[in-house]
Amino acid sequence: MNNSIHYKTPDGEKAVMAIYDDALNHWAVPYETRMIPTRHGEAFVVASGSLLSPAMILLHGAGSSSAIWAADVGDYSPHFRVYAVDLPGEAGKSAPDRPAWDSPAFAEWLEDVFNGLKIEHATLVGISQGAWTALKFATVMPNRVDNLVLIAPGGIVPDRSSFLIRAIVLMMLGQWGIKRMVGDLFGDQPVPDGVIERVVQITAHFKPRIGVLPIFSDEELRCLTMPTLLLGGSKDIMRDLDKIEARLRRFVPRLLVTIIPGGGHALLNTTPAVMRFLLQQPEQLIPSATLGTT
């Protein structure tokens, strides 16, 4: 379990971990868990699917954990050996370390996860800050990334200043404000049952990381030669998907863009679009054989 440095109280940490454990109890397929040592603390991994399948790594967003993938793994695991990895310093079970964003640390962290799992290359699927982390790794070690799936990614263009102001105001309004913010994040899509309650609980107990994700340079984005999917919602209040698409198209030669009408920053039912994209890349869907798979 994470230590209490990023929680308001030890009981609050236990409450957040109980939410995580409940998600694992509802994991769509059989799974196992592992702790992988890295240069930036241990990484908690939830593994599903056949060891003979190609590797896929799932990276969640800020203030959450791999619990968000509990249903999605049901679609991914028939085709991939899926590793859902908790980001460091977030509301999961990885180490509390919060490495500097403007350093090589996150690429180093994910490199150590790859090596600890004994996988040479993988498909990366990230959402928001998890997509930023996937980008960080892919720009440094593109040869280890088969396919890159970026869901509402940070780091391509600056976030909307209007969202940052609105989020600060709503967070000051207690549970009512948090519930309103959750609704905003889903756009026109219905908020799934139980999500608001879980977010309220996590927000009440967890101390989020404060700061702005660095923007990737043109030179870094030119390294993205792998098949890349940009997936977002037309009503994302945090990030302008049109601007993100425009910038990526300048530098990413194998880019596919899927925008979900009415979708917000928090998207529902993303796996059909992701799997359509991945199944168009049959040459990439091969096991990671050089180092072996675990």
Summary of the structure (lengths in Angstrom):
residues: 294
radius of gyration: 17.8
end to end distance: 22.5
largest distance: 52.9
contacts: 998
relative contact order: 0.15
helix: 39%
strand: 17%
